[in-house]
C-alpha cells in the first residue's frame, strides 16, 4: 500500500473535509423530505438526515460531479436514521453520490439497492434483519461501476446474499463485516459478468453457505456485457486480507476465471475450504488462484468440493499454510493439482485479532507483511474507489530500514503515518504501538521512539534482519480501525561507529590496543561479532592496515593525538593487503 496520497486523493480529501462549503446544506427528517432534497440537489450539496424512522426511499437521476459529490449523511452517528419497508434505500441511474451513516433494517425485498449507477461511496452503512424473504439481499447492485463500500455491515439476511452484484465492475469492498449465523445463503456474490472487483480487509463471521464467492448464475443479458465478453460469470477479481470464520465453505469459485483468493485467514469452515463449481456462463470454471492463505481447520466433508464442467487442475495452488487441529500430522491436504511449496502442521497460535504468533506462520494469511504490497498490483482495476478509501483509512508507516549495533540506539520514526478523515472531519490516532519482536504484545508506543540496542537483545533479537510491527489505531464515529505496517530492522554485530572495538561509543586508544594486539590475525569462529572487538573493523576476516585506517578516521578522544603505528607495522599491513588482493584475483 502506498504510504503517500496521490494528487487526486489529496484533492478528494480537501473536498471531503470542506463538506458543506461546496454547496447547500439541507437538513431532513423523513423520507418525503429526503426524496425532495435528492431530486433537487446540486453537486457539492450536503443532505443531513436527523435521527428517526424513514420509509422506503426510491430516487433516480441524482448526479454530483467528480469534483463535488452529493453527500447524504447522518446528523448524529450515535443515532442513525433507520430505513425500512419492502426495500430500504434505492438509488437508480445516479452518479457521484456519498451515503454515510444509515441503517436499513427489516426489509422484505432488498435492503440497499443501487441500479445502473456509478461513482458511489457507501460508508458506515448497515443493512440487517431481512425477515424470511426467499431471495432478499442486504446489498444489491445491478449494472454499476466505480463503487466503494467502506466500513459497512451486513447481518442476518435470509435467502439471498449479504452482497449481490450483477454485471458490475471497478468495485472495492473494504473494512466491511458480514455476519449470518447458519448456512443456506451466500456472503459476497459478484456475478453476471462482474469484473475488476476487490474484497479487502473484511471480516466474514459465519457468512453463510459460501462466505466469499466469485461468480454465480445469471442470464446471458448480464454476463456478456463485460469488456472481454468471454461468457464468464466473474473474472479479474481478488480477495485479500480477509478473515473468514466458520461458514459452510470459505471460498467458492463459480463459473469464473482469473479470480485470486490470496493472503486470507480462514478459521474452522464447516463443510469445505473451497468449492469449484459451474452454475452459469459459457465456459468451465478454470485458471483461478488459491495462494498464501492461512487455514486452520478441523473435521470437514472435504477440503475441496469439485463440481461438473470445471477444470480444477488448471488452478494455481501455492504456498498456503495449513493447520488441522484435529490431526496436525495430516494438515497439508491433497489438492486437485500439486501445491507449490505448502507449509503447515504446527499451530499458528492465532491471537484475538487472528494474527499468527508462531514464527513459521507469520508470512501467511490476512496479516502477512507482504500482503499489502501484493494487493497494490490490483489497485488500477478500481482506482477511483481506492483513492477514496485512502481518505478514510488510517495508515501505519513505520519508516526504515533501520540498523543498530552494540552500544548504539535507533530512533523508530512513524511520522509519515496518517489517521485519515471522514464525513465529519479529520481523525486522530488513538495509539501508535510498536511490536519489536512480533510476539503479539507491544513493547513501545509513540510516533517516534528511541530504542537502545541492549533493549532489543533483551527481547531476544539476535544479529541479522528482523521486522518490527507498527499498529496504528483510530476510533471513528462508528467503530475502531487499525492498520499494520512493517519495517526492516537489522542488528549488526558491531557498534555503529567504525573503530569502536569495545562498544563504548568512543574511538580511542583502548580500541587501538585491541587492533594492535590482534594485528595480522585472520577470522575464526571465536569471532562471534565478526572480529570487530579485536580490530577487524571492515569485516574482511583479517586485522590489517585497512582496519587501522577505519579506526583513525573516527579517532576522537578528548585532547589526544592519533597513535602512530611503527613503520614496520605499516609496511607489513600494506604488503598483506596487496597479497590478499592478488590472491583473490
C-alpha positions, 0 to 999 in steps of 0.5 A, spaced: 500 500 500 502 506 498 504 510 504 503 517 500 496 520 497 496 521 490 494 528 487 487 526 486 486 523 493 489 529 496 484 533 492 478 528 494 480 529 501 480 537 501 473 536 498 471 531 503 473 535 509 470 542 506 463 538 506 458 543 506 462 549 503 461 546 496 454 547 496 447 547 500 446 544 506 439 541 507 437 538 513 431 532 513 427 528 517 423 523 513 423 520 507 418 525 503 423 530 505 429 526 503 426 524 496 425 532 495 432 534 497 435 528 492 431 530 486 433 537 487 440 537 489 446 540 486 453 537 486 457 539 492 450 539 496 450 536 503 443 532 505 443 531 513 438 526 515 436 527 523 435 521 527 428 517 526 424 512 522 424 513 514 420 509 509 422 506 503 426 511 499 426 510 491 430 516 487 433 516 480 437 521 476 441 524 482 448 526 479 454 530 483 460 531 479 467 528 480 469 534 483 463 535 488 459 529 490 452 529 493 453 527 500 447 524 504 449 523 511 447 522 518 446 528 523 448 524 529 452 517 528 450 515 535 443 515 532 442 513 525 436 514 521 433 507 520 430 505 513 425 500 512 419 497 508 419 492 502 426 495 500 430 500 504 434 505 500 434 505 492 438 509 488 437 508 480 441 511 474 445 516 479 452 518 479 457 521 484 453 520 490 456 519 498 451 515 503 454 515 510 451 513 516 444 509 515 441 503 517 436 499 513 433 494 517 427 489 516 426 489 509 422 484 505 425 485 498 432 488 498 435 492 503 440 497 499 439 497 492 443 501 487 441 500 479 445 502 473 449 507 477 456 509 478 461 513 482 458 511 489 461 511 496 457 507 501 460 508 508 458 506 515 452 503 512 448 497 515 443 493 512 440 487 517 434 483 519 431 481 512 425 477 515 424 470 511 424 473 504 426 467 499 431 471 495 432 478 499 439 481 499 442 486 504 446 489 498 444 489 491 447 492 485 445 491 478 449 494 472 454 499 476 461 501 476 466 505 480 463 503 487 466 503 494 463 500 500 467 502 506 466 500 513 459 497 512 455 491 515 451 486 513 447 481 518 442 476 518 439 476 511 435 470 509 435 467 502 439 471 498 446 474 499 449 479 504 452 482 497 449 481 490 452 484 484 450 483 477 454 485 471 458 490 475 465 492 475 471 497 478 468 495 485 472 495 492 469 492 498 473 494 504 473 494 512 466 491 511 463 485 516 458 480 514 455 476 519 449 470 518 449 465 523 447 458 519 448 456 512 443 456 506 445 463 503 451 466 500 456 472 503 459 476 497 456 474 490 459 478 484 456 475 478 453 476 471 459 478 468 462 482 474 469 484 473 475 488 476 472 487 483 476 487 490 474 484 497 479 487 502 480 487 509 473 484 511 471 480 516 466 474 514 463 471 521 459 465 519 457 468 512 453 463 510 453 457 505 459 460 501 462 466 505 466 469 499 464 467 492 466 469 485 461 468 480 454 465 480 448 464 475 445 469 471 442 470 464 446 471 458 443 479 458 448 480 464 454 476 463 456 478 456 456 485 457 463 485 460 469 488 456 472 481 454 465 478 453 468 471 454 461 468 457 464 468 464 460 469 470 466 473 474 473 474 472 479 479 474 477 479 481 481 478 488 480 477 495 485 479 500 486 480 507 480 477 509 478 473 515 473 468 514 470 464 520 466 458 520 461 458 514 459 452 510 465 453 505 470 459 505 471 460 498 467 458 492 469 459 485 463 459 480 463 459 473 469 464 473 476 465 471 482 469 473 479 470 480 485 470 486 483 468 493 490 470 496 493 472 503 486 470 507 485 467 514 480 462 514 478 459 521 474 452 522 469 452 515 464 447 516 463 443 510 469 445 505 475 450 504 473 451 497 468 449 492 469 449 484 463 449 481 459 451 474 452 454 475 452 459 469 456 462 463 459 459 457 465 456 459 468 451 465 470 454 471 478 454 470 485 458 471 483 461 478 488 462 484 488 459 491 495 462 494 498 464 501 492 463 505 492 461 512 487 455 514 486 452 520 481 447 520 478 441 523 473 435 521 470 437 514 466 433 508 472 435 504 477 440 503 475 441 496 468 440 493 469 439 485 463 440 481 461 438 473 464 442 467 470 445 471 477 444 470 480 444 477 487 442 475 488 448 471 488 452 478 494 455 481 495 452 488 501 455 492 504 456 498 498 456 503 499 454 510 495 449 513 493 447 520 488 441 522 487 441 529 484 435 529 490 431 526 496 436 525 500 430 522 495 430 516 494 438 515 497 439 508 491 436 504 491 433 497 489 438 492 486 437 485 493 439 482 500 439 486 501 445 491 507 449 490 511 449 496 505 448 502 507 449 509 503 447 515 502 442 521 504 446 527 499 451 530 499 458 528 497 460 535 492 465 532 491 471 537 484 475 538 485 479 532 487 472 528 494 474 527 499 468 527 504 468 533 508 462 531 514 464 527 513 459 521 506 462 520 507 469 520 508 470 512 501 467 511 494 469 511 490 476 512 496 479 516 502 477 512 507 483 511 507 482 504 500 482 503 499 489 502 504 490 497 501 484 493 494 487 493 497 494 490 498 490 483 490 490 483 489 497 485 488 500 477 482 495 476 478 500 481 482 506 482 477 511 483 474 507 489 481 506 492 483 513 492 477 514 496 478 509 501 485 512 502 481 518 505 478 514 510 483 509 512 488 510 517 495 508 515 501 505 519 508 507 516 513 505 520 519 508 516 526 504 515 530 500 514 533 501 520 540 498 523 543 498 530 549 495 533 552 494 540 552 500 544 548 504 539 540 506 539 535 507 533 530 512 533 523 508 530 520 514 526 512 513 524 511 520 522 509 519 515 503 515 518 496 518 517 489 517 521 485 519 515 478 523 515 471 522 514 464 525 513 465 529 519 472 531 519 479 529 520 481 523 525 486 522 530 490 516 532 488 513 538 495 509 539 501 508 535 504 501 538 510 498 536 511 490 536 519 489 536 519 482 536 512 480 533 510 476 539 503 479 539 504 484 545 507 491 544 513 493 547 513 501 545 508 506 543 509 513 540 510 516 533 517 516 534 521 512 539 528 511 541 530 504 542 537 502 545 540 496 542 541 492 549 533 493 549 532 489 543 537 483 545 533 483 551 527 481 547 531 476 544 533 479 537 539 476 535 544 479 529 541 479 522 534 482 519 528 482 523 521 486 522 518 490 527 510 491 527 507 498 527 499 498 529 496 504 528 489 505 531 483 510 530 476 510 533 471 513 528 464 515 529 462 508 528 467 503 530 475 502 531 480 501 525 487 499 525 492 498 520 499 494 520 505 496 517 512 493 517 519 495 517 526 492 516 530 492 522 537 489 522 542 488 528 549 488 526 554 485 530 558 491 531 557 498 534 555 503 529 561 507 529 567 504 525 573 503 530 569 502 536 572 495 538 569 495 545 562 498 544 563 504 548 561 509 543 568 512 543 574 511 538 580 511 542 586 508 544 583 502 548 580 500 541 587 501 538 590 496 543 585 491 541 587 492 533 594 492 535 594 486 539 590 482 534 594 485 528 595 480 522 590 475 525 585 472 520 577 470 522 575 464 526 569 462 529 571 465 536 569 471 532 562 471 534 561 479 532 565 478 526 572 480 529 570 487 530 572 487 538 579 485 536 580 490 530 577 487 524 573 493 523 571 492 515 569 485 516 574 482 511 576 476 516 583 479 517 586 485 522 590 489 517 592 496 515 585 497 512 582 496 519 587 501 522 585 506 517 577 505 519 579 506 526 583 513 525 578 516 521 573 516 527 579 517 532 576 522 537 578 522 544 578 528 548 585 532 547 589 526 544 593 525 538 592 519 533 597 513 535 602 512 530 603 505 528 611 503 527 613 503 520 614 496 520 607 495 522 605 499 516 609 496 511 607 489 513 599 491 513 600 494 506 604 488 503 598 483 506 593 487 503 596 487 496 597 479 497 590 478 499 588 482 493 592 478 488 590 472 491 583 473 490 584 475 483 
